[in-house]
Amino acid sequence: MNRNQETTLITRTPRLHFADFPTFRICFGFRVSDFGFPARLAALLLLLAPVRAADILGYTEPYRIITVSAAEAGVIAEMLVAEGAVVKKGQILAKLDTATLQAELEIAKAEARLQATRKQRLDELATASRASPDEVEKARTDLSIKEAHVRKFEAMIETRLMRSAVDGVVTLIKRDPSEAVSAADSHVLTVVQIDNLTANLFLPPAKACQLKAGGQATLLLDDREKVSATIEFISPVTDAASGTVRVKFTIENAGHTHRSGARCTLAE
C-alpha cells in the first residue's frame, strides 16, 4: 500500500461520535470524547461487547443471617430449639438462668400488692376525712415506686431471654444448657431468614445501567432453573479493582423451594 492509499484510507475512516453513547457518561463519570482515538475505539468495543450469563456469577444467600446473642453474661438455663427448627418472630429460643431475678420479682409483686391495699384504705379514709391529703399522696407515690420495681425485674428477666428477630430457621447452636456466656463471647445461636433469598451479582457498568431498582429480572439457578427476581439495590459506585457494579437481587422463597448457596447467573 503506497502513501496515497494510506492517506485515502485514513481520510475515509468514519469519525466516532461518542456523544451518541450517554451510557458511558452515566456509568463512568467522564466523557469518552475527552480521550484519543484508541481509547474511544476501546470504549466503543466494550459498550458493544455481548455480556454472557456465564460471566456474571453469584450465589444465593439467606435474606438475613441473625446472630442471636445474650444481652447479659450468665449461664444457659434452657435451649428451647434444635438446629433445623423453624421459628417465628418473637419466639423464645434460649434462656439464661433467672432464678434469683424471679425471686426478686415475686418479692416486688408482693410489696406492690401490699402497697396497693394500703393506698385503697387511705383513699377510703380520705373520703371520710380521716386521712390527710399528704398521707394519700405518699401512699400513691409509694405504690408507683413498688410498681416500678416490678417492671424493673421483669425487664431484667426479659433481657435474659433470647428471641428470634425474624421468621426463619435455626442453623447453628453454639451453647448447651449449663454453659456460660460472657460479654466477650455472647453468641448463642444463629437464625437465617430464607423465605426470601438474595443474590449479589457484579455486572459490567453498561449492563448495570440497563437495570432499575425495584424492577424485575430473570435469574438462572444452578444453570437449569429460571426464577423471577426483584432488583433491590444497584450500587452507585463502580469497583475500581474489578470495574464492576454490585447489583442485589431478591428471590421470593416462601415455600423454601430454593436452597441458599445455589449458583446464580443472570439469564440471557
Backbone hydrogen bonds, N-H to C=O, Kabsch-Sander energy under -0.5 kcal/mol:
donor,donor_aa,acceptor,acceptor_aa,energy
6,E,2,N,-2.1
7,T,3,R,-2.5
8,T,4,N,-2.3
9,L,5,Q,-2.4
10,I,6,E,-2.4
11,T,7,T,-2.4
12,R,8,T,-2.1
13,T,9,L,-0.6
13,T,10,I,-0.7
17,H,15,R,-0.6
18,F,16,L,-1.0
20,D,17,H,-1.8
21,F,18,F,-1.7
24,F,21,F,-1.3
25,R,21,F,-0.6
26,I,22,P,-2.1
27,C,23,T,-2.8
28,F,24,F,-2.2
29,G,24,F,-0.5
29,G,25,R,-0.9
30,F,24,F,-0.6
32,V,30,F,-0.5
34,D,31,R,-1.9
35,F,32,V,-2.1
40,R,36,G,-2.1
41,L,37,F,-2.6
42,A,38,P,-2.3
43,A,39,A,-2.3
44,L,40,R,-2.2
45,L,41,L,-2.3
46,L,42,A,-2.1
47,L,43,A,-2.1
48,L,44,L,-2.2
49,A,45,L,-1.3
52,R,50,P,-0.6
55,D,52,R,-1.3
56,I,53,A,-1.9
57,L,55,D,-0.6
58,G,264,C,-2.6
60,T,262,A,-2.2
61,E,198,T,-2.8
63,Y,193,Q,-2.0
63,Y,196,N,-1.4
64,R,193,Q,-1.0
66,I,64,R,-0.5
66,I,191,V,-3.5
67,T,65,I,-0.6
68,V,66,I,-0.9
68,V,189,L,-2.5
69,S,67,T,-0.6
70,A,186,S,-2.2
71,A,159,T,-0.8
74,G,181,V,-1.9
76,I,179,E,-3.1
77,A,95,K,-2.6
78,E,95,K,-1.6
80,L,78,E,-0.6
80,L,93,L,-2.4
81,V,93,L,-0.6
84,G,170,V,-3.4
85,A,82,A,-2.0
87,V,85,A,-0.5
87,V,168,G,-2.7
90,G,164,S,-3.4
91,Q,88,K,-2.1
93,L,162,M,-3.8
94,A,162,M,-1.3
95,K,78,E,-2.6
96,L,160,R,-2.7
97,D,75,V,-2.4
102,Q,98,T,-2.8
103,A,99,A,-1.8
104,E,100,T,-2.2
105,L,101,L,-2.4
106,E,102,Q,-2.0
107,I,103,A,-2.0
108,A,104,E,-2.4
109,K,105,L,-2.5
110,A,106,E,-2.1
111,E,107,I,-2.5
112,A,108,A,-2.1
113,R,109,K,-2.3
114,L,110,A,-2.3
115,Q,111,E,-2.4
116,A,112,A,-2.2
117,T,113,R,-2.0
118,R,114,L,-2.1
119,K,115,Q,-2.5
120,Q,116,A,-2.1
121,R,117,T,-2.0
122,L,118,R,-2.2
123,D,119,K,-2.4
124,E,120,Q,-1.9
125,L,121,R,-2.4
126,A,122,L,-2.7
127,T,123,D,-1.6
128,A,124,E,-1.1
129,S,126,A,-1.6
130,R,125,L,-3.5
131,A,125,L,-0.5
136,V,132,S,-1.8
137,E,133,P,-2.5
138,K,134,D,-2.3
139,A,135,E,-2.2
140,R,136,V,-2.1
141,T,137,E,-2.4
142,D,138,K,-2.7
143,L,139,A,-2.0
144,S,140,R,-2.0
145,I,141,T,-2.0
146,K,142,D,-2.3
147,E,143,L,-2.5
148,A,144,S,-1.8
149,H,145,I,-1.9
150,V,146,K,-1.7
151,R,147,E,-2.1
152,K,148,A,-2.2
153,F,149,H,-2.2
154,E,150,V,-2.2
155,A,151,R,-2.3
156,M,152,K,-2.1
157,I,153,F,-2.0
158,E,154,E,-2.3
159,T,155,A,-1.9
160,R,157,I,-1.3
161,L,158,E,-1.9
162,M,94,A,-2.9
163,R,161,L,-0.7
164,S,91,Q,-2.1
168,G,87,V,-2.0
168,G,166,V,-0.5
169,V,192,V,-2.3
170,V,85,A,-2.5
171,T,190,T,-2.2
172,L,190,T,-1.2
174,K,188,V,-3.0
175,R,188,V,-1.0
178,S,76,I,-3.5
179,E,176,D,-2.1
181,V,74,G,-3.0
182,S,185,D,-1.3
188,V,68,V,-2.6
189,L,68,V,-1.7
190,T,172,L,-2.5
191,V,66,I,-2.5
192,V,169,V,-2.6
193,Q,64,R,-2.8
194,I,192,V,-0.7
197,L,251,I,-2.7
198,T,61,E,-2.8
199,A,249,F,-2.0
200,N,59,Y,-0.6
201,L,199,A,-0.6
201,L,247,V,-2.5
203,L,201,L,-0.8
203,L,245,V,-2.6
207,K,204,P,-0.8
208,A,204,P,-2.4
209,C,205,P,-2.2
210,Q,207,K,-1.3
211,L,208,A,-1.5
214,G,231,I,-3.9
215,G,212,K,-2.4
217,A,229,A,-2.4
219,L,217,A,-0.5
219,L,227,V,-2.8
220,L,265,T,-3.2
221,L,219,L,-0.5
221,L,225,E,-3.4
222,D,263,R,-3.3
224,R,221,L,-2.2
225,E,221,L,-2.1
226,K,224,R,-0.5
227,V,219,L,-2.7
229,A,217,A,-2.8
230,T,250,T,-2.7
231,I,215,G,-3.0
232,E,230,T,-0.9
232,E,248,K,-2.2
233,F,248,K,-1.6
235,S,246,R,-2.8
239,D,237,V,-0.5
239,D,244,T,-2.9
243,G,239,D,-2.5
245,V,203,L,-3.0
247,V,201,L,-2.8
248,K,233,F,-2.9
249,F,199,A,-2.8
249,F,247,V,-0.5
250,T,230,T,-2.6
251,I,197,L,-3.2
253,N,195,D,-2.9
256,H,253,N,-1.9
261,G,60,T,-1.8
262,A,259,R,-1.1
264,C,58,G,-3.1
265,T,220,L,-2.1
266,L,56,I,-0.7
267,A,218,T,-2.2
267,A,265,T,-0.5
